[in-house]
Amino acid sequence: MLAFFELFLAIIIVAVRHYLKNKEQYQVKIKRILLKVAATVLALLLTITVLLQELIQQLLNKISNQEKN
């Protein structure tokens, strides 16, 4: 069990050292990923807004039709 923990710790240390050496390259990748995530979230919010707008419009039309009758 201790050997696995030491191996896991060594992998983390190597990964961190590699990240620190190539920090700028990884920061560009991270920024791209964050921009894609932000764009996806905004697109989902826009879709939800449009769907809610159509739902509200249908409800208002239903209420309007009921009042006419």
N, CA, C and O atoms as a GROMACS GRO file, in nm:
protein
  276
    1MET      N    1   0.083  -0.119   0.000
    1MET     CA    2   0.000   0.000   0.000
    1MET      C    3   0.088   0.126   0.000
    1MET      O    4   0.059   0.222  -0.071
    2LEU      N    5   0.192   0.124   0.078
    2LEU     CA    6   0.283   0.238   0.086
    2LEU      C    7   0.353   0.259  -0.048
    2LEU      O    8   0.378   0.373  -0.088
    3ALA      N    9   0.385   0.150  -0.117
    3ALA     CA   10   0.452   0.160  -0.246
    3ALA      C   11   0.362   0.232  -0.348
    3ALA      O   12   0.409   0.314  -0.426
    4PHE      N   13   0.233   0.200  -0.346
    4PHE     CA   14   0.140   0.267  -0.437
    4PHE      C   15   0.131   0.416  -0.405
    4PHE      O   16   0.126   0.499  -0.496
    5PHE      N   17   0.129   0.447  -0.277
    5PHE     CA   18   0.123   0.588  -0.236
    5PHE      C   19   0.249   0.663  -0.281
    5PHE      O   20   0.240   0.775  -0.330
    6GLU      N   21   0.365   0.600  -0.263
    6GLU     CA   22   0.490   0.662  -0.306
    6GLU      C   23   0.494   0.679  -0.458
    6GLU      O   24   0.540   0.782  -0.507
    7LEU      N   25   0.447   0.581  -0.531
    7LEU     CA   26   0.442   0.590  -0.676
    7LEU      C   27   0.348   0.702  -0.720
    7LEU      O   28   0.381   0.780  -0.809
    8PHE      N   29   0.231   0.710  -0.657
    8PHE     CA   30   0.134   0.816  -0.687
    8PHE      C   31   0.194   0.953  -0.657
    8PHE      O   32   0.177   1.046  -0.736
    9LEU      N   33   0.262   0.966  -0.545
    9LEU     CA   34   0.325   1.092  -0.507
    9LEU      C   35   0.435   1.130  -0.606
    9LEU      O   36   0.449   1.247  -0.642
   10ALA      N   37   0.512   1.032  -0.650
   10ALA     CA   38   0.619   1.058  -0.747
   10ALA      C   39   0.560   1.105  -0.881
   10ALA      O   40   0.614   1.195  -0.944
   11ILE      N   41   0.451   1.044  -0.923
   11ILE     CA   42   0.385   1.084  -1.047
   11ILE      C   43   0.336   1.228  -1.036
   11ILE      O   44   0.350   1.306  -1.130
   12ILE      N   45   0.278   1.262  -0.923
   12ILE     CA   46   0.229   1.399  -0.902
   12ILE      C   47   0.346   1.498  -0.905
   12ILE      O   48   0.335   1.605  -0.966
   13ILE      N   49   0.456   1.464  -0.841
   13ILE     CA   50   0.572   1.554  -0.838
   13ILE      C   51   0.627   1.575  -0.979
   13ILE      O   52   0.659   1.687  -1.017
   14VAL      N   53   0.639   1.468  -1.056
   14VAL     CA   54   0.688   1.479  -1.193
   14VAL      C   55   0.592   1.563  -1.277
   14VAL      O   56   0.636   1.647  -1.356
   15ALA      N   57   0.465   1.542  -1.260
   15ALA     CA   58   0.366   1.619  -1.336
   15ALA      C   59   0.373   1.767  -1.301
   15ALA      O   60   0.365   1.852  -1.390
   16VAL      N   61   0.388   1.798  -1.174
   16VAL     CA   62   0.397   1.938  -1.131
   16VAL      C   63   0.524   2.003  -1.186
   16VAL      O   64   0.521   2.116  -1.233
   17ARG      N   65   0.636   1.931  -1.179
   17ARG     CA   66   0.761   1.986  -1.234
   17ARG      C   67   0.749   2.010  -1.384
   17ARG      O   68   0.793   2.113  -1.435
   18HIS      N   69   0.689   1.915  -1.454
   18HIS     CA   70   0.670   1.930  -1.598
   18HIS      C   71   0.580   2.050  -1.627
   18HIS      O   72   0.605   2.126  -1.720
   19TYR      N   73   0.475   2.066  -1.548
   19TYR     CA   74   0.384   2.180  -1.566
   19TYR      C   75   0.458   2.311  -1.542
   19TYR      O   76   0.441   2.407  -1.618
   20LEU      N   77   0.539   2.317  -1.437
   20LEU     CA   78   0.609   2.441  -1.407
   20LEU      C   79   0.711   2.477  -1.516
   20LEU      O   80   0.731   2.595  -1.544
   21LYS      N   81   0.774   2.376  -1.576
   21LYS     CA   82   0.869   2.403  -1.684
   21LYS      C   83   0.797   2.458  -1.808
   21LYS      O   84   0.847   2.548  -1.875
   22ASN      N   85   0.681   2.404  -1.837
   22ASN     CA   86   0.606   2.442  -1.957
   22ASN      C   87   0.480   2.519  -1.919
   22ASN      O   88   0.373   2.500  -1.978
   23LYS      N   89   0.493   2.606  -1.822
   23LYS     CA   90   0.378   2.676  -1.766
   23LYS      C   91   0.302   2.758  -1.870
   23LYS      O   92   0.179   2.753  -1.875
   24GLU      N   93   0.373   2.832  -1.954
   24GLU     CA   94   0.307   2.919  -2.052
   24GLU      C   95   0.227   2.837  -2.152
   24GLU      O   96   0.114   2.872  -2.188
   25GLN      N   97   0.286   2.727  -2.197
   25GLN     CA   98   0.217   2.642  -2.295
   25GLN      C   99   0.087   2.587  -2.234
   25GLN      O  100  -0.016   2.585  -2.301
   26TYR      N  101   0.092   2.543  -2.109
   26TYR     CA  102  -0.027   2.488  -2.046
   26TYR      C  103  -0.129   2.597  -2.015
   26TYR      O  104  -0.249   2.572  -2.020
   27GLN      N  105  -0.081   2.717  -1.984
   27GLN     CA  106  -0.175   2.825  -1.955
   27GLN      C  107  -0.256   2.860  -2.078
   27GLN      O  108  -0.374   2.893  -2.068
   28VAL      N  109  -0.194   2.854  -2.195
   28VAL     CA  110  -0.266   2.881  -2.320
   28VAL      C  111  -0.373   2.775  -2.340
   28VAL      O  112  -0.486   2.806  -2.378
   29LYS      N  113  -0.338   2.649  -2.316
   29LYS     CA  114  -0.435   2.541  -2.332
   29LYS      C  115  -0.548   2.555  -2.232
   29LYS      O  116  -0.665   2.535  -2.266
   30ILE      N  117  -0.514   2.590  -2.109
   30ILE     CA  118  -0.616   2.607  -2.006
   30ILE      C  119  -0.709   2.723  -2.041
   30ILE      O  120  -0.830   2.714  -2.023
   31LYS      N  121  -0.653   2.832  -2.091
   31LYS     CA  122  -0.736   2.946  -2.132
   31LYS      C  123  -0.830   2.907  -2.244
   31LYS      O  124  -0.947   2.946  -2.243
   32ARG      N  125  -0.781   2.831  -2.341
   32ARG     CA  126  -0.867   2.785  -2.451
   32ARG      C  127  -0.981   2.700  -2.399
   32ARG      O  128  -1.096   2.716  -2.439
   33ILE      N  129  -0.948   2.609  -2.309
   33ILE     CA  130  -1.050   2.521  -2.253
   33ILE      C  131  -1.153   2.603  -2.176
   33ILE      O  132  -1.274   2.580  -2.189
   34LEU      N  133  -1.106   2.699  -2.095
   34LEU     CA  134  -1.199   2.783  -2.019
   34LEU      C  135  -1.287   2.866  -2.111
   34LEU      O  136  -1.406   2.884  -2.083
   35LEU      N  137  -1.230   2.917  -2.220
   35LEU     CA  138  -1.311   2.993  -2.316
   35LEU      C  139  -1.417   2.905  -2.382
   35LEU      O  140  -1.530   2.948  -2.403
   36LYS      N  141  -1.380   2.782  -2.414
   36LYS     CA  142  -1.478   2.690  -2.472
   36LYS      C  143  -1.589   2.657  -2.373
   36LYS      O  144  -1.706   2.650  -2.409
   37VAL      N  145  -1.551   2.637  -2.247
   37VAL     CA  146  -1.651   2.609  -2.144
   37VAL      C  147  -1.744   2.730  -2.126
   37VAL      O  148  -1.866   2.714  -2.116
   38ALA      N  149  -1.686   2.850  -2.122
   38ALA     CA  150  -1.766   2.971  -2.107
   38ALA      C  151  -1.861   2.987  -2.226
   38ALA      O  152  -1.977   3.023  -2.207
   39ALA      N  153  -1.813   2.962  -2.346
   39ALA     CA  154  -1.898   2.973  -2.464
   39ALA      C  155  -2.012   2.872  -2.461
   39ALA      O  156  -2.125   2.903  -2.498
   40THR      N  157  -1.982   2.751  -2.416
   40THR     CA  158  -2.085   2.648  -2.405
   40THR      C  159  -2.190   2.686  -2.302
   40THR      O  160  -2.310   2.670  -2.326
   41VAL      N  161  -2.146   2.737  -2.189
   41VAL     CA  162  -2.241   2.778  -2.084
   41VAL      C  163  -2.329   2.892  -2.134
   41VAL      O  164  -2.450   2.892  -2.111
   42LEU      N  165  -2.270   2.989  -2.202
   42LEU     CA  166  -2.349   3.100  -2.256
   42LEU      C  167  -2.449   3.052  -2.361
   42LEU      O  168  -2.562   3.099  -2.364
   43ALA      N  169  -2.408   2.958  -2.445
   43ALA     CA  170  -2.499   2.904  -2.546
   43ALA      C  171  -2.616   2.830  -2.480
   43ALA      O  172  -2.730   2.841  -2.524
   44LEU      N  173  -2.586   2.755  -2.373
   44LEU     CA  174  -2.692   2.685  -2.301
   44LEU      C  175  -2.788   2.784  -2.235
   44LEU      O  176  -2.909   2.764  -2.237
   45LEU      N  177  -2.733   2.890  -2.176
   45LEU     CA  178  -2.819   2.991  -2.115
   45LEU      C  179  -2.907   3.059  -2.219
   45LEU      O  180  -3.025   3.085  -2.193
   46LEU      N  181  -2.852   3.087  -2.334
   46LEU     CA  182  -2.931   3.148  -2.441
   46LEU      C  183  -3.043   3.054  -2.486
   46LEU      O  184  -3.156   3.098  -2.507
   47THR      N  185  -3.012   2.927  -2.501
   47THR     CA  186  -3.112   2.828  -2.540
   47THR      C  187  -3.224   2.820  -2.437
   47THR      O  188  -3.342   2.817  -2.472
   48ILE      N  189  -3.186   2.815  -2.310
   48ILE     CA  190  -3.286   2.809  -2.202
   48ILE      C  191  -3.372   2.934  -2.203
   48ILE      O  192  -3.494   2.926  -2.182
   49THR      N  193  -3.311   3.049  -2.226
   49THR     CA  194  -3.386   3.175  -2.229
   49THR      C  195  -3.488   3.174  -2.342
   49THR      O  196  -3.603   3.214  -2.323
   50VAL      N  197  -3.446   3.129  -2.460
   50VAL     CA  198  -3.538   3.124  -2.574
   50VAL      C  199  -3.652   3.027  -2.548
   50VAL      O  200  -3.767   3.056  -2.578
   51LEU      N  201  -3.620   2.911  -2.490
   51LEU     CA  202  -3.725   2.813  -2.461
   51LEU      C  203  -3.824   2.867  -2.356
   51LEU      O  204  -3.944   2.847  -2.368
   52LEU      N  205  -3.772   2.934  -2.255
   52LEU     CA  206  -3.861   2.994  -2.155
   52LEU      C  207  -3.947   3.103  -2.216
   52LEU      O  208  -4.065   3.116  -2.182
   53GLN      N  209  -3.890   3.182  -2.304
   53GLN     CA  210  -3.966   3.288  -2.370
   53GLN      C  211  -4.082   3.229  -2.450
   53GLN      O  212  -4.193   3.280  -2.446
   54GLU      N  213  -4.055   3.121  -2.524
   54GLU     CA  214  -4.161   3.058  -2.602
   54GLU      C  215  -4.267   2.996  -2.512
   54GLU      O  216  -4.386   3.002  -2.542
   55LEU      N  217  -4.225   2.936  -2.402
   55LEU     CA  218  -4.320   2.877  -2.306
   55LEU      C  219  -4.409   2.985  -2.247
   55LEU      O  220  -4.531   2.966  -2.237
   56ILE      N  221  -4.351   3.096  -2.207
   56ILE     CA  222  -4.428   3.206  -2.150
   56ILE      C  223  -4.524   3.262  -2.254
   56ILE      O  224  -4.638   3.295  -2.222
   57GLN      N  225  -4.479   3.274  -2.380
   57GLN     CA  226  -4.566   3.324  -2.486
   57GLN      C  227  -4.685   3.231  -2.507
   57GLN      O  228  -4.797   3.278  -2.526
   58GLN      N  229  -4.662   3.101  -2.504
   58GLN     CA  230  -4.771   3.005  -2.520
   58GLN      C  231  -4.869   3.016  -2.404
   58GLN      O  232  -4.990   3.010  -2.424
   59LEU      N  233  -4.818   3.031  -2.283
   59LEU     CA  234  -4.905   3.046  -2.167
   59LEU      C  235  -4.989   3.173  -2.177
   59LEU      O  236  -5.108   3.172  -2.146
   60LEU      N  237  -4.926   3.282  -2.219
   60LEU     CA  238  -5.000   3.407  -2.235
   60LEU      C  239  -5.106   3.395  -2.343
   60LEU      O  240  -5.216   3.448  -2.328
   61ASN      N  241  -5.075   3.326  -2.451
   61ASN     CA  242  -5.175   3.305  -2.557
   61ASN      C  243  -5.292   3.222  -2.506
   61ASN      O  244  -5.408   3.249  -2.538
   62LYS      N  245  -5.263   3.120  -2.425
   62LYS     CA  246  -5.368   3.037  -2.367
   62LYS      C  247  -5.459   3.119  -2.277
   62LYS      O  248  -5.581   3.108  -2.284
   63ILE      N  249  -5.399   3.201  -2.192
   63ILE     CA  250  -5.475   3.285  -2.100
   63ILE      C  251  -5.560   3.385  -2.179
   63ILE      O  252  -5.676   3.408  -2.146
   64SER      N  253  -5.502   3.444  -2.283
   64SER     CA  254  -5.574   3.538  -2.367
   64SER      C  255  -5.693   3.473  -2.434
   64SER      O  256  -5.801   3.532  -2.441
   65ASN      N  257  -5.675   3.351  -2.484
   65ASN     CA  258  -5.785   3.279  -2.548
   65ASN      C  259  -5.894   3.243  -2.450
   65ASN      O  260  -6.012   3.244  -2.485
   66GLN      N  261  -5.857   3.210  -2.326
   66GLN     CA  262  -5.956   3.178  -2.223
   66GLN      C  263  -6.036   3.300  -2.185
   66GLN      O  264  -6.156   3.290  -2.160
   67GLU      N  265  -5.972   3.416  -2.181
   67GLU     CA  266  -6.043   3.539  -2.145
   67GLU      C  267  -6.139   3.581  -2.255
   67GLU      O  268  -6.244   3.639  -2.227
   68LYS      N  269  -6.105   3.552  -2.381
   68LYS     CA  270  -6.193   3.587  -2.492
   68LYS      C  271  -6.321   3.503  -2.489
   68LYS      O  272  -6.428   3.549  -2.530
   69ASN      N  273  -6.308   3.379  -2.441
   69ASN     CA  274  -6.426   3.290  -2.436
   69ASN      C  275  -6.502   3.318  -2.312
   69ASN      O  276  -6.604   3.256  -2.287
   0.00000   0.00000   0.00000
